[in-house]
Amino acid sequence: MINLLEMKVKINFIQPILGSWPAEEEIYTRYILSKSPSEWQAEEEKESFTERDYDRGVTIFPCDNKGIHLMNYHIKGFLKHAGNVLKDSVKIKNLRSKLDDYLFIKERKIYLYRNGQIIKENDGVLERPLRAITMQGPRVSLVASEIIEPPAEALFTIQLIEHKEITLDVIRILLDYGRFLGIGQWRNGGYGQFEWQEVK
């Protein structure tokens, strides 16, 4: 019998969060949906895709008739990255891989709230230069992302299959990493940072 531990978490974004989905449906369908593990998940995610009137290269938030949200794999992806960074600190080898197998986010869609209401529209679009070193030398291009400004919060449930190494205390340490590197686009620029609290 599987013993499942649960922890309800509320995150409060302390920095603006940037959308990470491509705005063009063709790009979204070709790349993002091709990564979905099953056909039903692909169709479910497509329901959250509403093409915006943007130029190529803009990244957006998933949004359905209820409002703007993250997907559960955004949260799990953050925790896996934090696990990879902090594996030596918590002394668990291959922590990222173990989180993939033992940790789950219960809710499929994680809605963003402000003042108790689901956020319906973004707060604008942030443009920024993107520098890259190519075979032809340094190149600079402009990229843009939908932005949600604080205050913004989200509520979700972490489910953990009981494991001798990975405990809820380990997950709490990983969540603390959100103050330094957050969720969404341009995380290494300080966007998407958050604080969290456990909801009883």
Backbone hydrogen bonds, N-H to C=O, Kabsch-Sander energy under -0.5 kcal/mol:
donor,donor_aa,acceptor,acceptor_aa,energy
4,L,2,I,-0.7
5,L,3,N,-0.5
5,L,160,L,-3.1
7,M,158,I,-2.2
9,V,156,F,-3.3
10,K,197,Q,-2.7
11,I,154,A,-2.6
12,N,195,E,-3.1
13,F,11,I,-0.5
13,F,152,A,-2.6
14,I,193,Q,-2.0
15,Q,193,Q,-1.3
17,I,148,I,-2.4
19,G,146,E,-2.4
20,S,60,I,-0.8
21,W,60,I,-2.8
23,A,58,V,-2.4
28,Y,24,E,-2.5
29,T,25,E,-3.3
30,R,26,E,-2.2
31,Y,27,I,-2.6
32,I,27,I,-0.6
32,I,28,Y,-0.6
33,L,28,Y,-2.0
35,K,31,Y,-0.8
35,K,32,I,-1.3
36,S,33,L,-1.2
42,A,38,S,-1.9
43,E,39,E,-2.3
44,E,40,W,-2.2
45,E,41,Q,-2.5
46,K,42,A,-1.9
47,E,43,E,-1.1
48,S,45,E,-1.5
49,F,46,K,-1.4
50,T,48,S,-0.7
54,Y,52,R,-2.0
58,V,55,D,-1.4
59,T,144,A,-2.1
60,I,21,W,-3.7
63,C,48,S,-2.8
64,D,67,G,-1.9
68,I,119,I,-2.9
69,H,62,P,-2.3
70,L,110,I,-2.8
72,N,108,R,-2.0
74,H,71,M,-1.7
75,I,71,M,-0.9
76,K,72,N,-2.3
77,G,73,Y,-2.3
78,F,74,H,-1.7
79,L,75,I,-2.4
80,K,76,K,-2.6
81,H,77,G,-2.2
82,A,78,F,-2.8
83,G,79,L,-2.3
84,N,80,K,-2.0
85,V,81,H,-2.1
86,L,82,A,-2.8
87,K,83,G,-0.7
90,V,86,L,-2.3
91,K,87,K,-0.5
92,I,87,K,-2.2
95,L,92,I,-0.9
98,K,94,N,-2.0
99,L,95,L,-2.6
100,D,96,R,-1.6
101,D,97,S,-1.1
102,Y,98,K,-2.2
103,L,99,L,-2.1
104,F,159,Q,-2.8
106,K,104,F,-0.6
106,K,157,T,-2.5
110,I,70,L,-3.1
111,Y,109,K,-0.7
112,L,68,I,-2.2
113,Y,153,E,-3.2
114,R,117,Q,-2.7
117,Q,114,R,-1.7
119,I,112,L,-3.1
123,D,147,I,-3.1
126,L,145,S,-3.2
127,E,125,V,-0.6
128,R,143,V,-2.6
130,L,141,S,-3.6
131,R,129,P,-0.5
132,A,139,R,-2.5
134,T,132,A,-0.6
134,T,137,G,-1.9
137,G,134,T,-1.7
139,R,132,A,-2.9
141,S,130,L,-2.2
143,V,128,R,-2.8
144,A,57,G,-0.6
145,S,126,L,-2.0
146,E,59,T,-2.8
147,I,124,G,-2.2
148,I,17,I,-2.4
153,E,113,Y,-2.2
154,A,11,I,-2.0
155,L,111,Y,-0.5
156,F,9,V,-2.4
158,I,7,M,-3.2
158,I,156,F,-0.5
159,Q,104,F,-3.3
160,L,5,L,-2.9
161,I,102,Y,-2.5
162,E,3,N,-2.9
163,H,166,I,-0.7
167,T,165,E,-0.7
171,I,167,T,-1.9
172,R,168,L,-2.1
173,I,169,D,-1.6
174,L,170,V,-2.0
175,L,171,I,-2.4
176,D,172,R,-1.5
177,Y,173,I,-0.7
177,Y,174,L,-1.1
178,G,175,L,-1.8
179,R,176,D,-1.7
180,F,177,Y,-1.9
181,L,177,Y,-2.3
182,G,191,Y,-0.6
183,I,192,G,-1.2
185,Q,18,L,-1.2
187,R,184,G,-0.6
189,G,186,W,-1.3
190,G,187,R,-2.0
191,Y,186,W,-1.5
192,G,16,P,-3.1
193,Q,190,G,-0.8
194,F,178,G,-2.2
195,E,12,N,-2.5
197,Q,10,K,-2.2
199,V,8,K,-2.5
200,K,198,E,-0.6
